[in-house]
Amino acid sequence: MLYRENGQFKSSYAADQQMLPILQDRLFMAGLLAFAFVVVPLVASDYLFLSLINPFLILALAAIGLNLLVGYCGQISIGHAAFMAVGAYAAYNLALRVPQLNFLVVLVLAGLIAAAVGILFGIPSLRIKGLYLAVATLAAQFFMDWLFARVKWFTNYSPSGSVSTAPIEMLGWTADTPARKYLLLLGILVVFTLVAKNLVRSHIGRAWMAMRDMDVAAEVIGIRPVYAKLTAFALSAFYCGIAGALWGFVHLGSWEPLAFNLNLSLNLLFMIIIGGMGSLLGSYFGAAFIVALPIILDQIPLWLGIPISTATASHLSFMIFGGLIVFFLIVEPHGLARLWSIGKEKLRLWPFPH
Amino acid sequence: MKKNWSVYLLGATLLVGLVLPLATGASPVGFYIEVLLGGLMTGVLYSLVALGFALIFKASGVFNFAQGAMVLFAALAVARLAEAMPLWVAIVLATGIMVVLAWLIERLVLRPLVNQEGVALLMATLGVTYFLDGFGQTVWGSDIYKIDLGIAKEPVMILERLFEGGILVNKEDFVAALVAAALVAGLVLFFQKTATGRALRAVADDHQAAQSVGIPLNRIWVIIWAVAGFVALVAGVIWGSQLGVQFSLSQVALKALPVVILGGFTSIAGAIVGGLIIGVGEKMAEVFLGPVLVKAFDLAGGGIENWFAYVLALLFLLVRPEGLFGEKHIDRV
């Protein structure tokens, strides 16, 4: 009754091509943004920011990056934490060695460096695909793990191999409280989501999707595989590099070698699977799910009052995690984003059944 | 015929790398052979894990990420059961457990996902990996356990007269290699000579054709998972007896992935040869190339065997995407 496109006529091409064609969607989005920018910083506690909201925002960015590659271009990667590591260490070294750089500049440069590495590890995708590529990306994961743990220059010769970052300051504005960090992250995420949204509906996104659906056919109709695949790798690594830099600077503050290990890569993959492949909204859902799940699983024994040792609890949460992934794959292979769009379809017709 | 010069080039580089430490006299002959044998030994273990992997991929097209978790689970089961009963009973019991587990995985995870694309199946096995890791440690405990095969662990010095210093070998290593060889021989016999084995090969070649001549696909898949579970058990017992049973076992088993890449996904011979190449290659790289790198780039320690296998597989993929023994794949629109 309330949510429908009746009577909203498009009288120009611009109106026809807008991102949210339905007025109610635009209102909802405006409300959501207002809520995120104004209400959340006022009401959320520091604990909530640090343990839930800030990691969610960063991982959502990384999940969008991975989704560009896996969901839109169809190239599987189980080594994307490697690009996050590249971004984090690039940002660390840039901030350390060129201290006068603005943090945002550092971020973009770190992203660009990650993109270059992404192109390098994307080259095999021109010859191999599917599951073979998955193993090739594992090479990126393990090589980067090793590189940052062993080459002392990257960690500024710190004896333990762990690095810590300076507080983030831009033009006199310091991101020192959790709420300020949140605002910084949110701003970055909104901008990059907009960019990603426009990428995937422009010619480049369509080339990616054509590669994903059938690469040989895409080549026949004139899409250059080299260009499509390598841009997907580059942009995906760019997003993950920025997410990695944020993860290091804003969330962790200081990190050990192997902070960006295979587990993080797999978690990113789970995010886009559970959220929905080939959906930006799904990246958000997936990131929220994966960030919130362990926290909730940890709390359950406390609520129920069952005394479980922490080791057992972590094993149990592993089990539940694995079980849920399989469950999701079987019940809703298109992820939470599909549930959302089904809900929207239903809402359009509500309260009538057809 | 197309010249595969890039393959030859890669092979020649590897060969030169292999011979170089010996040729330049950088290492004593005895030590060199020890490293070689150690690499072969690790290679046998990689082969065993890769074998289970290749079996499942061949028969059902599932990229089974959970093979490492199955190895860990089987090893944990044997180690803990052996505390209460004789080893052979524990192994028999654990085999039973692995078969039940295989049946459950096929029934609960893969059958509902039949006809999904490869990625979804890979994810499902990732889920199974997490589940098995958690489940195994919940049921069996998460400490480090020992599997004692009752073989002397003291290294034996052989060929002392031939080389200076002789060669240190482990008796257990030889037993492990023998077991692996017996397992492979048994599998080959099973696949070539029994009716079930023929059915398995038929399914591997063409699911639909196999089904249309009356081969029950579901049962075949249970069998193949059970066989893979058994292979995982053997691998787990041997690894467990050498390294101790602990969580890292499931991580080390990830090395089976570059092995199957190198050997070709669907080939049993490829899994064996690939395992040996990777095992020897990474050991050699660690021992002989590692110190050179550390010196040249001032690294904080070697550890290049963590990535060497993957990068080797990656290079190999670039020049020969189908692997050593894999079938050439032709894409059509």
Interface residues (C-beta under 8 A of the other chain):
Chain A: V70 I76 I123 P124 R127 I128 G130 L131 Y132 A134 V135 A136 L138 A139 Q141 F142 F143 D145 W146 A149 R150 V151 K152 G161 M214 D215 V216 A217 V220 L262 L266 L269 F270 I273 M277 A311 T312 S314 H315 L316 S317 F318 M319 I320 F321 G322 G323 L324 I325 V326 L329 I330 P333
Chain B: F63 L108 V109 P112 L113 Q116 G118 V119 A120 L122 M123 A124 L126 G127 V128 T129 Y130 F131 L132 D133 G134 F135 Q137 T138 S142 L254 L257 P258 I261 F265 F297 D298 L299 A300 G301 G302 G303 I304 N306 W307 Y310 V311 A313 L314 L317 L318 P321 D331 R332 V333
